[in-house]
Amino acid sequence: MLKGRQCRIRPATPEDTDTLADWWSDGAVMEHAGFPDGLTVDRHKMRTGLQRQEEAPDAPSRLYILENSNKEPIGEMNHEIDKDVAEIGIKICEPASQNKGIGKDALKTFIVYLFDERAVETIKLDTMVENTRAQRVYEALGFEKTRVNKDVWTDQKGRKRTSVDYELTKTKYLRHKDFYKSQGDASS
């Protein structure tokens, strides 16, 4: 369990299947990830995957539940680690929890965890070009824009979508470690 000032980040469990499936199938939640109609979710397959995740806590690929201070699920995070590079994602899925600084708090907490506990050297993430709110948060946290992928894919509505890639290096993290550490505690 990772603890920030406004949130907790815990590994997703099979008991989270319905919450995750509801979020993923909701086009309003998934629009910022480029899926305006949501995704079709096989709940049995998801539950099985989350059971496997529980059995391998140090696996390179991991899905997390983001909770508010009342321990209510409000979003999700994930990482995929390959050698010393972590690709991450975050979604604040509950509208009432958006624009409150919780995402920034969660990302700071996750950054500390990945650099200090998982020993990665680079953290990468991406977002849709129109998600300027996310871009402002990423840049405020020290992520640098590395590439714009114009018309890289077509969404469910037939629209060409452009994504923006970001990365944060351990060198930059170490130069500003106090900034990241001031946020939360990457421990249980």
N, C-alpha and C positions, 0 to 999 in steps of 0.2 A: 504494500500500500504506500503510495506517495501522497504527501500532504503539502498543499499550498496554503496560502492565507485564506482563500475563498473556496477551495475545492479539495477533493480527494480523487486520486486516480488509482483504480484497482483493476486487477485482471478481470476480464469478462468471464463469466461462468455459464454453464448450461441454463441456469435460472434466468439469465438475461436474454435468452433467445427471443421471447415475444417482444420485449422492448426494442431490441435491435431490429428485428424484422419489421415492426411497425414503423420505426424511423426510416429504414431503408426503402420501404414501399411508399413512403410519403413524398410526392414530388416537391412540395414546399420545402421540406428538409433537404432533399437531394439536389435541388436546383443549383446550389453553389458548387456542388461536386460535378455538375454537368449532366444530371439525370432528371430533367424536369417532370418526367412521368413516374419517378421513383424506379425501384428495381423489383423484379419478381424474386421472392425469397423462398427457398425450400427450407422450412423450419426444421425438419428432421435433419437435413444435411448440416444446417448451421449448428444445431444442438450437438451433433456428433463432433463437429470441428471444435467446438468449445470444450467438449469433454477431453479431446486429445490435447488441447492447449493446457488444461489443468494438469495433465500427466507430464508435461514438459515445460516447467516454469522458466527455463533459460533458453527456450527455443528462439531462433532469430526472428521469427514472425510472431507477433503478439497483438491481440486486440484488448483494449482497456475500456472500462466504463468511467466516465467523468461524473462525479457526484457533487452536488452543492453542499454547503455547510450543514444542511439537514439530512445528509446522506441519501438524497433523492437523485436518481439518474437524470442527468440533463444533457449528456452528450457522449461522444466516443473519441478515442484516440487509438492510434496503432503505430507499430514500427515494424520495419523489415530491415534486418541488419545483414549486410554482406561484407565480410571481412571487417573493415574498420569504418564503414559508411552505413549510417542509419537513414532510411527514408521514412518519414513520419507523415501522419495525417491527423487532423482534428476536425470535429464538427460539434458545434453547440446546437443540439437538436431541439431543445425546448425554447420557443420564442421568448418566453418570460425571462430566460437566463441570458439572452443575448444583450450585447452593448452594456455590460456591467463590469467588464474587466476580468471575468472569469476565464475566458480563453487565454488571455495574456498570462494570467497567473498559472494556468495549467501548463502552458508552453514553457514558461520559465522553470517550473518544477520538473518537467519532462527533460528539458535541456540539461539540467544539473544531473539528473539520473543517468542519462545516456552518456554524458562525458565522464562522469565520476564513477559510476557503477558498471556500466557496460563497456567502458574504455573505447568508445568510438572516436574517430578523428574528425569526422565530418557528418553534419546532419543536413539532409536535403528535404525539401518539401515543395509542393506546387499548388497552384490555385488557378481558377479561371480568371482571365484578364478583367472581367467585369466585377470581380469580387474585390473591390478596392478597400473595403473594410479589413479584410484579412491581410491584404498587402501592407496596409499601414501598420498593423500589429507586427507582422513579420519583420518589417524594416525597423520598427522601434525596438525590437529585440535583437537587432544586430545582423539579421539575415541579409545577405546581399543577393540582389537579382542577378542571375547568371544567364538567363536566356528567356526569350519570348518565342513560343512555338505557335506561329500563326496558322490558323485553320487546320490544326493538327488532327481533328476528328469531327465527325458529324453526330450531333446528339439525336435523341429520339424524335424531335420535332423537325429534323432535317436541317437544322442550323449548323453552320461551320463554327467550331469552338476554338478559341485560342487560350493557351495556358501559359503561365509564368512560372519559371523554375527559380528556386531560392536555395542558398546554402549558408551554413554557419560552420566555421572551422574551429577546431579545438584551440588553435593559437589565439584566435580572436576571443574565444570564451575565456581563456586563461588571463588575457589582458584585462578583462572586465568581470572577473569572477565574482567580485563583491556585489556587482549589480544583479547578477543572477541568483546568488546565494541569499540576497536580502529578501527574496520572495517567499521561500518556503523551505521545507525539509524533505529531502528525497529519501526518507526512510519510513519504516512502519511505525 
